[in-house]
Amino acid sequence: MTAATDSTPRLTSLSHGGGCGCKIAPGVLSALLARSSLPPMVFPDLLVGTETADDAAVYRINERQAIVATTDFFMPIVDDPRDFGRIAATNALSDLYAMGAQPLMALAIVGMPINVLPHEVIARILEGGESVCREAGIPLAGGHSIDSVEPIYGLVGIGIVEIEHLKRNATAQAGDVLILGKPLGVGILSAALKKGELDADGYAAMVAATTKLNRPGTELARLPGVHALTDVTGFGLLGHTLELARGAGLSAHIDARALRWLPGVQALAGRGTVTGASGRNWASYGTDVKGLENDSVLRALLTDPQTSGGLLVACAPEAAEQVLAMFAQGGFGEAAVVGRMAPGAPQVVVD
């Protein structure tokens, strides 16, 4: 579970947060972005920008195709350096799949305390990221590195998409069902790891989930019945479902009984093992969530930041069986229908 020795600090001990739990809280981020005094500019070929907090930018290059670009990086969520690199790279490429794109190449983003970590540890982080790019069938074609106080690793991901198959997080339709591709609970397991409460089986389950590429997104986007796509990461299931609801001007309903969890997550949350990011998430968007007023444990579970989480698909009910079958064929056997979109004020209702 860890590559640390007596003289090598644990990776997680060098960072104040880990994985997508490092994200700036959504409310704070919105306020920061709104402070710009520069006048807006219009770029007709920029098909997706910052308007709906979508997963990646999309720029049209011809009548049929567009380039999809994203970047994602964070501090260690685990102590094993190769696992850290693999998780960070898988998480970064997920944004391309969430737009329906096919990855083309990646660039590495590297910030390391070069005089604190042994160089072989840093090399293992980079190797982990490169191994994921190879699995995705793309080159790790370059990048940029700095000497930083905390370890940071991630990727710039570049992909391509047929414009007719581009999927956004703002185009769900009333009556759509919501399908989630991976079980939840990564943030809680990472909190347990930091506290020394996570056993070997729990660690293996966390790494297996966070290093599974969301490849089905490219093919799912081609289905006519799939209307919207996103992935569940640092803002938790509630935060990213709320983005779907706000973008579409609809109400999203989550069936808590249908959710799938990584092993041991519910018990850990019940004992109070949660992340600080969970509370920050709730403070940012809790006023637009109904049904959790008297259930603090479920609230912590649903705001739990997911690192390299699952795809969240909004599709017509008649397409649900095909979506689930495509997930299963891609190795995502725990994908499940977890909710629905309905007319109403943009909010999330937990049933």
Secondary structure by P-SEA (a helix, b strand, c coil): cccccccccccccccccccccccccaaaaaaaaacccccccccccccccccccccbbbbbccccbbbbbbbbbbccccccaaaaaaaaaaaaaaaaaaacccccbbbbbbbcccccccaaaaaaaaaaaaaaaaaacccccccccccccbbbbbbbcccccccccccccccccccbbbbbcccccaaaaaaaaaaccccaaaaaaaaaaaaccccaaaaaaaccccccccccccccaaaaaaaaaaaacbbbbbcccccccccaaaaaaaaccccaaaaaaaaacccccccccccaaaaaaaaccccbbbbbbbbcccaaaaaaaaaaaacccccccccccccccbbbbcc
